[in-house]
């Protein structure tokens, strides 16, 4: 045990941050990009570059498309053996699954419409479970045309899931790693406050012309203190949001019978059928139900468009339709759903105003997931996330700067390994992100599994950046700076500018056009150019510093300026 409480907190802060800081760096960076995930989608799929549309007619446009959707082949292969209980005998052929639910979803930033079908599994192993195989599609709501298969929505389908799952789906291990990192971050925030007793002074302290170690520590403290409420709130709410589904899924494990009984009781109390009746019935006009839902929202003083629509128990007498309002005009994630009987269009239930606990949950969830229209608040989210990246990166650099000369004298490799991992995580992550955008514009849209190729480019570029970081880390073992930082800054700047030029060459949407016609694409291009400019500036400063260090006389043996951990 260390000699006092503050030193113990310092040890915890240092090693907690070092061990899981690399994960937090990924979470913060891709969380920042996810604030504008739909804009990245528009950049990546040029045929979706048009203005957001309201949800089209369900009866005339959506229903015929949903009736043509087929089960996803990957979902079928993976889950049918787990859900379906075939009769004894020869191997069961591929089954024709009946549709059990329809859904459609859009947002105020989505010009396209995501749609899907839940197909009922016959002879389920557990009749009480929600036995569905899914199929989905994305359409242009202006004409009902489906988007080309194989294209990836880079923002909402790649950057966003990377933020909370690391794309490690086996046994949900990525979710658990992120949860551990979030808990570690809460501990690091608390221990950081204990360490830095003069926290308000450090809020206004940054000495860029001091010794490198001093400047790094100032910047680490400054970025940590300025965004402290942001960091704490998002780590905490992220844990709360995922707890009920992944981290504490007691309703799917220990308390599963009780949870199923609660679902049945809740359905009886709300008048929304829990099970199919087994009697066929046609679906009434959903368009008429939408108009009635909008009339009721208007009467409650909250007019709006439909954000999510779901048809339950398709083709059954117990079918009902749930219509949710697109609540982008407020922070809280609310739906104000109106539920209708599917066969007649009769109103079964109108969701009442939330209770106080439920309202708090909606507000916290909405504040984290940011489905609102407040653009200034969105940019504050990006700024807060990038401050978190800066705080973590300067923590890595300070750790290396403080120890690399001592490790060089002792022949230890700790600083070299940490520096190489920091390069891999910071600039390597940037290179991978720019590489996937460049690959998106190079690979033809008609290429089968184009999204898989883009992912391969992303992970391949990141792996090459990591290999380069370790290969060029030898100077750190001698107490010097790694040239990998400078070289990867040049590489990222080149890739970012290349992505902008490739977008121009492949679509004709250059900044002179998109600045006045389509801001989502212009915003991505401007962000790439700004990031490239920052990387070039950093690379030039690192080059000057290396030349100055190489031409300077050997340092004396005088003690270095003391610095805190």
C-alpha positions, 0 to 999 in steps of 0.5 A, a space after each residue: 500500500 502506498 504511503 497516503 490516500 492521494 498517492 494511492 489514487 494517483 496509482 489507480 488513476 495512472 494504471 486504470 487509465 493506461 490499461 483501458 485508455 486505449 479502449 476509451 480512446 476508440 469509444 470517445 472518437 467514434 462516439 464523436 463521429 456518431 453524432 453525425 452518423 447520418 451525414 456520414 451515411 449520405 457521404 458514403 451512399 451518393 444516391 441518398 443525397 437528398 432532403 429528408 422525407 416524411 414517412 410515405 403512405 403505408 397502404 400504397 408504398 410501404 405494404 407492397 414492399 414489406 410483403 416482398 421482403 425475404 428473411 436475411 440469409 445470415 440470420 436464418 442460418 444462425 438462428 433457425 437451429 436455435 429457435 426451430 424444433 423440427 419433427 423427427 425424420 429427414 432434414 427439414 428443408 428451408 421453411 417458408 416463414 410467415 410474416 408476424 410483424 412489420 416496421 418502418 423507421 426514419 429520423 429528421 436527418 434520414 432521407 431514406 426509410 429503413 424497413 423490416 419484417 419479423 418472420 414467425 418461426 413455426 414449431 418453436 423450441 420455446 413458444 413463450 419466447 419472441 421467435 423471429 427471423 428478420 429481414 430488412 431493406 432501405 428504400 427511397 421514400 420518394 419512389 419506393 425503390 430499394 437501395 442497392 444491396 451490399 452498400 454499407 451505411 458507414 456512419 450508422 452501421 459501422 462507426 456507431 456500433 464501433 462506439 459501443 461494441 467494438 464490433 466484437 459480437 462473439 458472446 457480446 464481449 465487445 459490450 462487456 469490454 466497453 462497460 469495463 472501460 466506462 467503469 474504469 473511466 468513472 474511477 479515473 475521473 474520481 481519482 483525478 479529482 483527488 489527485 488535482 486538489 487545485 482543480 479550478 486553477 488547472 481549468 485555466 492553466 496551460 503553458 505550451 512553451 514550457 518543458 514538453 512534460 509540463 505542457 502535456 500535463 497542463 493539457 491533460 488536466 485542462 481537457 479533463 477538467 473542462 469536460 468533466 461533467 460531460 465525461 461523467 454523464 456519458 460514461 454513467 448513462 451509457 452503462 445505464 442504457 445498456 444495463 437492462 439489455 446486456 449487463 444485467 439481463 435478469 429478465 432473460 435469465 434468472 427472472 425470465 418466467 416472471 418477466 414473461 408473466 409481466 408481459 402478459 399482465 401488461 398486455 391485459 392491462 393496456 388492451 394490446 394483445 400479447 398472443 395471436 388469436 389464430 384467426 385470419 383477419 385483413 389489415 385496415 387502412 394504416 394511413 387512416 390510423 396515421 392521420 388519427 394519431 397526428 390529430 391526437 398529437 396535435 390536440 395534445 399540443 405536440 404536432 409532428 410526423 411519424 418516426 416509427 411505425 410497427 404492425 404486430 401479429 400481421 394477418 391475425 385478428 389480434 393484430 394491432 398497429 403502434 404509431 410513434 411520433 418523431 420526437 426530435 423537437 425535444 431532448 427526451 427520447 419520447 414516442 407518444 405512441 397511439 395503438 390501433 386495432 389492426 382489423 378495424 382501425 379502432 384506437 386501443 390505447 394512447 400512451 399517457 404522459 410519463 411518470 416522473 421516474 420514466 420521464 427521467 429515464 427518457 430524458 437521460 436516454 435522449 440526452 445520450 442518444 441525441 435524436 433531437 434537432 438542436 445543432 449547437 448541442 450536437 456540436 458541443 457533443 463532438 467538442 466534448 468527445 474530442 476533448 476526451 480523446 485529447 485528455 486520453 492521448 496526452 495521458 499516454 504521452 505524459 506517461 511515456 515522457 516521464 519514464 522513457 529516459 529512465 526505462 532507456 537507462 534500465 533497458 526496460 521496454 515499457 515506454 516503447 510499448 506504451 508509445 507504440 500502442 498510443 500511436 496505433 490508437 491515436 493516429 492509427 485510428 485516424 488513418 483507418 477512418 480516412 482509409 475506409 472513406 477513401 475505399 468507399 469512393 474507390 470501390 464501385 457501388 455495384 460490387 457485391 459485398 462492398 461493405 465487407 470490402 470497406 471493413 477489410 480496408 479499415 481493419 487492414 489499414 489499422 493493422 498496418 498503422 500498428 505494425 508501423 508504430 511498433 517498427 518505428 518505436 526503437 528511438 523511444 527505447 533510447 529516450 528519444 521520440 518516435 518518428 511514427 507520430 510524425 509519419 502517421 500524421 502525414 499519412 492521415 493528412 494525405 488519406 483525408 484529402 484523398 477522400 475529399 478529392 475522390 468524392 469530387 471525382 466519383 460524384 461531382 459533389 465538390 465543396 463549391 456545389 455542396 456548400 450551397 446545396 447539401 450541407 451533410 456532404 459539405 460538412 464531412 468534406 470540411 471536417 476531413 480538410 480541417 483534420 488534414 490541416 491539423 495533422 499537417 501542422 502537427 507533423 511540421 511541428 514534430 519535424 522542427 522539434 526533431 531537427 532542434 533536438 538533433 542539433 542541440 548539445 548533449 543534455 547535462 546530468 542536472 535533475 529534470 523539472 519535477 512533475 506530478 503523475 
